[in-house]
Amino acid sequence: MNDTNEHSGGEPLQQQVEAIKWYHTIDFGGGVVSRGLDNTPDKLRRLKLPDSFAGKTVLDIGAWDGFFSFEAERRGAARVLATDSFIWGGGNPWYGKGGFELARRHFNSKVLDREIDILEMSAEKIDRWDIVFFLGVLYHMKHPLLALEHAADVTKELLVVETVVDMLNISRPAIAFYPGGELSQDPSNWCGPNPSALIGMLQTVGFKRFDVVMPPRPLAMRFVNALQLKMRKNFPFLPQLRTDRMVVHAWK
Ligand SMILES: C[S@@+](CC[C@H](N)C(=O)[O-])C[C@H]1O[C@@H](n2cnc3c(N)ncnc32)[C@H](O)[C@@H]1O
């Protein structure tokens, strides 16, 4: 890792970090931490990733600032490819690839990068990877089953899926559709499967075994969360009550 007083482009690290609008919260050392929208260390704990990635190849789909790519490398992965399209490709005027580039430089990382849409991915184009991260991306998909087909095609062993889940009041497979800003008032959100739809889609695209390492929270906890979001952000109470997040390890 570089010294925190490093100068690149003439500016101290602190200033370089502050000049970027971050999604990930990344600890650069020496008290410099990016002010990300996302509580990423917390998310990392929820993913229950293996302690060692020694010898594994890892693909991070929708990597944004690259926190999880750098973490896979830190845990010993032999090769890591970070990919993104919407954010890196200027789909959103507020963000870009600057955070990823700065962190990669700072950590002297060998993480590779490629700007590619998930629907363009295939084993032929980008190879197959032992472990694939599909974190916070599924609910942005207009065509979730198709996106999972592409993710499955590039996965050798394990796909780690972290996603919004919805329709938690229904046990049979169901997917909520968000044609507007129904989910978090963000028009880039398109779908929220319930747990049986998520597992069903993963089975359909060829995964055989599933570890639900973070199931949705019980109703009482979601009730408190929905109430808080109603009061703080005026999110509609009932839809929020049916919504949570979930993490699944899907094995080939
Ligand atoms: C909520 S962020 C999640 C970032 C990171 N994976 C995480 O979990 O912290 C969603 C990411 O998916 C990316 N994304 C959205 N649509 C995509 C697509 N069609 N192909 C590839 N990446 C996409 C966005 O650009 C963004 O970086």
The ligand as a MOL file (V3000), in Angstrom:
LIG
                    3D

  0  0  0     0  0            999 V3000
M  V30 BEGIN CTAB
M  V30 COUNTS 27 29 0 0 0
M  V30 BEGIN ATOM
M  V30 1 C -25.9100 -0.7090 -6.2770 0
M  V30 2 S -24.4390 -0.7260 -7.2270 0 CHG=1
M  V30 3 C -23.5960 -2.0980 -6.4700 0
M  V30 4 C -22.0780 -1.9180 -6.4780 0
M  V30 5 C -21.2990 -3.0640 -5.8340 0
M  V30 6 N -21.4110 -4.2880 -6.5960 0
M  V30 7 C -21.7480 -3.2810 -4.4210 0
M  V30 8 O -22.4560 -4.2500 -4.1480 0
M  V30 9 O -21.4160 -2.4700 -3.5550 0 CHG=-1
M  V30 10 C -24.9460 -1.4020 -8.7820 0
M  V30 11 C -23.8260 -1.5060 -9.8060 0
M  V30 12 O -24.2950 -2.2690 -10.9230 0
M  V30 13 C -23.8360 -1.6510 -12.0940 0
M  V30 14 N -24.7140 -2.0100 -13.2070 0
M  V30 15 C -25.9780 -1.5830 -13.4480 0
M  V30 16 N -26.4470 -2.1000 -14.5850 0
M  V30 17 C -25.4500 -2.8900 -15.0900 0
M  V30 18 C -25.3280 -3.6890 -16.2470 0
M  V30 19 N -26.3310 -3.7790 -17.1300 0
M  V30 20 N -24.1800 -4.3620 -16.4550 0
M  V30 21 C -23.1550 -4.2500 -15.5640 0
M  V30 22 N -23.2060 -3.5130 -14.4370 0
M  V30 23 C -24.3440 -2.8220 -14.2080 0
M  V30 24 C -23.9000 -0.1650 -11.7660 0
M  V30 25 O -23.1440 0.5910 -12.6760 0
M  V30 26 C -23.3800 -0.1540 -10.3510 0
M  V30 27 O -21.9970 -0.0710 -10.3000 0
M  V30 END ATOM
M  V30 BEGIN BOND
M  V30 1 1 1 2
M  V30 2 1 2 3
M  V30 3 1 2 10
M  V30 4 1 3 4
M  V30 5 1 4 5
M  V30 6 1 5 6
M  V30 7 1 5 7
M  V30 8 2 7 8
M  V30 9 1 7 9
M  V30 10 1 10 11
M  V30 11 1 11 12
M  V30 12 1 11 26
M  V30 13 1 12 13
M  V30 14 1 13 14
M  V30 15 1 13 24
M  V30 16 1 14 15
M  V30 17 1 14 23
M  V30 18 2 15 16
M  V30 19 1 16 17
M  V30 20 1 17 18
M  V30 21 2 17 23
M  V30 22 1 18 19
M  V30 23 2 18 20
M  V30 24 1 20 21
M  V30 25 2 21 22
M  V30 26 1 22 23
M  V30 27 1 24 25
M  V30 28 1 24 26
M  V30 29 1 26 27
M  V30 END BOND
M  V30 END CTAB
M  END
